[in-house]
Amino acid sequence: MTDRPAGVTLLGATGSIGRSTLRVVARHPDRFRIVALTAARRAESLDELARDVEPDFVVLAHGRPEEFDPEWTGEWRYGSDELAAAAAGVEAGIVVNALVGFAGLKSTLSALQSGRRLALANKESLVAGGELVLEAWRSGGGELVPVDSEHSAIHQCLVGRPTEEVSKLVLTASGGPFRSLPADQFQFIRPEDALAHPTWSMGDKITVDSATLANKALEVIEAHLLFGVPYDRIDVVVHPPSIVHSFVEFRDGSTIAQMGHPSMEIPILYALAAPERLPNEFRSFDPIADGPLEFEPVREVEFPMFGLGVAAGRAGGTQPAVYNAANEVAVRAFLDHELSFGGIAAVVETVLTEMDPRPVGSLADVEAADLEARARARETARCVS
Ligand SMILES: NC(=O)c1ccc[n+]([C@@H]2O[C@H](COP(=O)([O-])OP(=O)(O)OC[C@H]3O[C@@H](n4cnc5c(N)ncnc54)[C@H](OP(=O)(O)O)[C@@H]3O)[C@@H](O)[C@H]2O)c1
């Protein structure tokens, strides 16, 4: 037990993970104190959260609404550069990166370079930054604890055992809303269908990624980077109830799984407090009431975003960043009714084919690949229906 509550900088406070984090922190005021909150554009929501939480400061990354007169009279900072500065701030022992997309990369690097504990929800930053993020983790001496439920599960199952003892990681996937949809029905999928996730309530981008299984490909890359396990020893299995969050199979024949109800508050609490386990108010898994625990294979042909992503991870270099950038653009176009559901994979495949993998030596290399992939994806999306 520490004397003072640990300072928490919460990047992406107005989002789904951000609000879950605030609920978790509110239950443990003796352990955690919010130092900073950030949002992209939703100034009113940020103002409301700040009045409730009383942080040291808030950051609005994009825009400075002229009409807006905040009720919270504390310090307001503006501009996306302030995000990475907040992630390195001296008062924060813990940085929760709940930003969405590539926009979170500089903050991930900054938190790790400053030796903070990074509770990482923003998987896109790890996928795109790859070795750069791992180097920042090694050299900064901080901690990286995943928030994604699958990686939190693996972290908990491994309890520090070395990679040599692991024969396989098995990530579970809910399968999303189209898990059993016949292939000939995919052409009729609308954004509102894709946003209706059966088990998890999340932000729009990750909800669409869950429907295409791009999210699972990003998670395979994330698992490879976080745990150092080769791609051919990482499997994915569909598990619709989302109770078993992942398995670790050890070389002695034992398989250890982590289970829990599908609420992100459980892995968030773990990421804030690990290895300590703090009390939580959730009902735990009941093997009779919550069974049976079904598993199915991934339908890779119907969900090409899965294979494309894993192949990009295997190719390495800038390819994961290219996959991520093209996906971000295609998902936006789909949500804006400018691209079909099937068009997402068509755009991403075209961009990956057009761009050869390049080595990553610096942040500039990743940023250049991200920028080029976005431009190509926008162009391709205009031609693909
Ligand atoms: N939601 C889940 O259950 C879940 C589970 C596992 C992993 N994750 C991962 O966690 C991350 C966050 O997901 P989410 O579902 O919480 O997303 P979300 O609900 O869309 O929230 C995103 C947050 O980031 C801010 N933001 C968005 N774009 C930004 C930008 N360019 N610059 C600065 N701030 C920006 C948003 O601010 P505004 O409100 O102002 O737009 C909001 O606070 C994603 O990487 C996702 O893959 C989420």
The ligand as an ORCA input file, in Angstrom:
! r2SCAN-3c Opt
* xyz 0 1
  N     -13.632      0.538    -26.159
  C     -13.166     -0.618    -25.788
  O     -13.854     -1.402    -25.121
  C     -11.747     -1.010    -26.137
  C     -11.287     -2.298    -25.808
  C      -9.967     -2.626    -26.090
  C      -9.137     -1.701    -26.692
  N      -9.614     -0.464    -27.025
  C      -8.720      0.488    -27.679
  O      -8.698      1.682    -26.867
  C      -8.553      2.831    -27.706
  C      -9.712      3.792    -27.421
  O     -10.918      3.162    -27.826
  P     -12.348      3.768    -27.437
  O     -13.328      2.744    -27.863
  O     -12.334      4.241    -26.024
  O     -12.414      5.027    -28.437
  P     -13.433      6.243    -28.434
  O     -14.632      5.931    -27.603
  O     -13.626      6.641    -29.826
  O     -12.613      7.406    -27.654
  C     -11.437      7.955    -28.189
  C     -10.910      9.068    -27.290
  O      -9.743      9.633    -27.899
  C      -9.981     10.998    -28.277
  N      -9.401     11.152    -29.621
  C      -9.833     10.579    -30.769
  N      -9.043     10.934    -31.803
  C      -8.092     11.756    -31.285
  C      -7.010     12.475    -31.847
  N      -6.729     12.419    -33.158
  N      -6.240     13.223    -31.040
  C      -6.516     13.291    -29.713
  N      -7.533     12.660    -29.103
  C      -8.299     11.883    -29.893
  C     -11.496     11.191    -28.259
  O     -11.831     12.564    -28.003
  P     -13.262     13.194    -28.448
  O     -14.268     12.605    -27.494
  O     -13.110     14.648    -28.269
  O     -13.496     12.761    -29.864
  C     -11.868     10.253    -27.106
  O     -11.575     10.868    -25.868
  C      -8.506      2.315    -29.152
  O      -7.181      2.151    -29.555
  C      -9.169      0.936    -29.067
  O      -8.716      0.047    -30.053
  C     -10.894     -0.114    -26.773
*
